[in-house]
């Protein structure tokens, strides 16, 4: 909690016009959202670059699947993405392991080679990443609500 307060203090002390997109996003989010995004930012960035998956998509899926890091699976199993094997939730030794497996899952042939977030959302639906038929819409809503599309 101290780290979050320190970072938010820095952001608030800057003039709004000098904030980076990341800073603007974090300042405008509810505290539990900005804390979660700060906690996963580095891991999500690594996977985004390695697997060519938009950072906004990774962050939005982690938010949706883990309830902003507050779900039982996130807290007890380090599973931010609801990944299952043989019908059982996978347990990871660290959050980064969850991100690595997520990147591997989205690198499967089923997902093809999406070029942008819209293509990725279509691929998530086609490959049935989640059982919810409105899953892609929910991810898009999170991206828009928290302006994650501004992130690179």
C-alpha positions as a printed Julia matrix, in Angstrom:
152×3 Matrix{Float64}:
   0.0     0.0     0.0
   2.9     2.36    0.73
   4.24    1.92   -2.81
   0.87    2.88   -4.29
   0.53    5.97   -2.13
   4.07    7.05   -3.02
   3.41    6.68   -6.74
   0.04    8.42   -6.55
   1.64   11.25   -4.58
   4.18   11.7    -7.35
   1.44   11.66  -10.0
  -0.7    14.2    -8.13
   2.27   16.49   -7.57
   2.86   16.75  -11.31
   0.87   19.15  -13.45
  -1.85   17.27  -15.3
  -0.47   18.31  -18.68
   2.89   16.72  -17.83
   1.46   13.32  -16.89
   2.26   10.39  -19.12
  -0.67    8.36  -20.49
   0.15    5.73  -17.84
   0.07    8.35  -15.09
  -3.2     9.85  -16.32
  -4.8     6.43  -16.45
  -3.65    5.44  -12.98
  -4.71    8.71  -11.39
  -8.19    8.52  -12.93
  -8.82    4.89  -11.86
 -10.34    3.77   -8.57
  -7.54    2.93   -6.12
  -8.03   -0.85   -6.29
  -7.77   -0.7   -10.09
  -4.66    1.5   -10.17
  -2.98   -0.65   -7.51
  -3.69   -3.82   -9.46
  -2.48   -2.27  -12.73
   0.72   -1.09  -11.05
   1.29   -4.55   -9.57
   0.99   -6.35  -12.91
   2.35   -3.71  -15.27
   5.89   -5.07  -15.65
   4.85   -8.7   -16.13
   2.15   -7.75  -18.63
   4.63   -5.62  -20.59
   7.09   -8.5   -20.9
   4.41  -10.85  -22.24
   3.01   -8.18  -24.55
   6.39   -7.71  -26.21
   7.3   -11.39  -26.29
   4.02  -12.62  -27.81
   2.94   -9.47  -29.68
  -0.31   -9.21  -27.7
  -1.62   -5.69  -27.06
  -0.82   -4.58  -23.52
  -4.35   -3.19  -23.12
  -5.82   -6.61  -23.9
  -3.58   -8.39  -21.38
  -4.36   -5.88  -18.65
  -8.11   -5.97  -19.36
  -8.22   -9.77  -19.31
  -6.28   -9.89  -16.06
  -8.74   -7.38  -14.56
 -11.78   -9.31  -15.77
 -10.57  -12.8   -14.93
  -9.16  -11.98  -11.5
 -11.6    -9.35  -10.26
  -8.71   -6.87  -10.22
  -6.54   -9.36   -8.37
  -9.09   -9.98   -5.64
 -10.49  -13.35   -6.76
  -9.71  -16.53   -4.85
  -7.85  -17.93   -7.86
  -5.68  -14.83   -8.1
  -4.92  -14.68   -4.37
  -4.43  -18.37   -3.63
  -3.33  -19.82   -6.96
  -1.59  -16.84   -8.64
  -3.93  -17.5   -11.59
  -4.97  -14.15  -13.06
  -6.46  -15.49  -16.27
  -8.76  -18.32  -15.23
  -6.62  -20.83  -17.08
  -7.76  -24.42  -16.63
  -6.27  -27.78  -17.5
  -8.47  -30.88  -17.59
 -11.28  -28.86  -16.05
  -9.23  -27.7   -13.05
  -7.91  -24.24  -12.31
  -4.15  -24.18  -12.74
  -2.11  -23.15   -9.72
   1.06  -21.15  -10.37
   4.06  -20.49   -8.15
   4.04  -16.8    -9.06
   2.01  -14.2   -10.9
   4.67  -14.09  -13.62
   4.2   -17.83  -14.26
   0.51  -17.06  -14.82
   1.46  -14.39  -17.38
   3.9   -16.74  -19.14
   1.27  -19.46  -19.46
  -1.28  -16.92  -20.69
   1.16  -15.85  -23.42
   1.64  -19.5   -24.4
  -2.12  -20.07  -24.53
  -2.68  -17.04  -26.77
   0.18  -18.14  -29.04
  -1.72  -21.3   -30.05
  -2.68  -21.73  -33.69
  -6.36  -21.22  -32.91
  -5.77  -17.52  -32.27
  -4.05  -16.99  -35.61
  -2.08  -13.78  -36.01
  -4.33  -10.9   -34.86
  -3.04   -7.46  -35.8
  -4.97   -5.24  -33.37
  -7.23   -5.36  -30.32
 -10.37   -5.82  -32.41
  -8.83   -8.86  -34.14
  -7.77  -10.23  -30.76
 -11.3    -9.84  -29.38
 -12.7   -11.74  -32.37
 -10.06  -14.45  -31.87
 -10.95  -14.77  -28.16
 -14.57  -15.4   -29.15
 -13.71  -17.8   -31.99
 -11.36  -19.82  -29.82
 -13.8   -19.76  -26.9
 -11.3   -18.37  -24.4
 -14.21  -18.02  -21.98
 -17.64  -19.61  -21.78
 -19.37  -16.24  -21.58
 -20.74  -15.21  -25.0
 -20.3   -11.56  -23.99
 -16.68  -12.05  -22.94
 -15.15   -9.97  -25.73
 -17.61   -7.16  -25.02
 -16.69   -7.24  -21.32
 -12.99   -6.99  -22.19
 -13.69   -4.11  -24.58
 -15.67   -2.31  -21.85
 -12.74   -2.59  -19.42
 -10.33   -1.3   -22.08
 -12.58    1.7   -22.73
 -13.6     2.41  -19.11
 -10.0     2.6   -17.9
  -8.57    3.99  -21.18
  -6.21    1.06  -21.49
  -6.09    1.66  -25.26
  -3.73    4.57  -24.53
  -1.11    2.15  -23.31
   1.72    0.85  -25.44
